[in-house]
Amino acid sequence: MEEAEREEEEEEEEEEEEEEEEEEEEEEEEEEEEEEEEEEEEEEEEEEEEEEEEEEEEEEEEEEEGEEEEEESPKELEPEEEEIAMAGKGVGFSAVLAWEEEGVCREEETIRGEIK
């Protein structure tokens, strides 16, 4: 009888140990899954941050290019300034009239009045 009881106790202990091991394995698996999910979330966040940085860099580059274009493009002169600039460069009256006909300068009367 004692042997049968011992065997029963041993079997129960073995079953309990197996159950504990299974529970531990399940917990480990859950922890691993959680870690993987956290890693994926971190990766996604990093990717989003990188995309945002790239967008910001592109915007900055576009702004810089726009500023460079503004610096490179000749300053738009007011009609009066344009006439003075042309006169200062030795542009003859006939050239001014030709430009005026193409719509570059103001009306002929105004040009004649300011150049005289």
VENHUVEN-V823904 format. One line per field, one symbol per residue. phi: phi as a letter, one per 30 degrees, with the letter a starting at -180 (. if undefined). psi: psi as a letter, one per 40 degrees, with the letter a starting at -180 (. if undefined). burial: I if it has 16 or more other ideal C-beta (glycine too) atoms within 10 Angstrom, else O. Layout:
BEGIN
phi->???
psi->???
burial->???
END
This chain:
BEGIN
phi->.dddddddddddddddddddddddddddddddddddddddddddddddddddddddddddddddddddddddddddcdeddddddddddiddddddddddddidcddedddddddd
psi->ddddddddddddddddddddddddddddddddddddddddddddddddddddddddddddddddddddddddiihhiiddddddddddefhidddddddddeediaidddddddd.
burial->OOOOOOOOOOOOOOOOOOOOOOOOOOOOOOOOOOOOOOOOOOOOOOOOOOOOOOOOOOOOOOOOOOOOOOOOOOOOOOOOOIIOOIOOOOOOOOOIOOIIOOOOIOOOOOIOOOOO
END
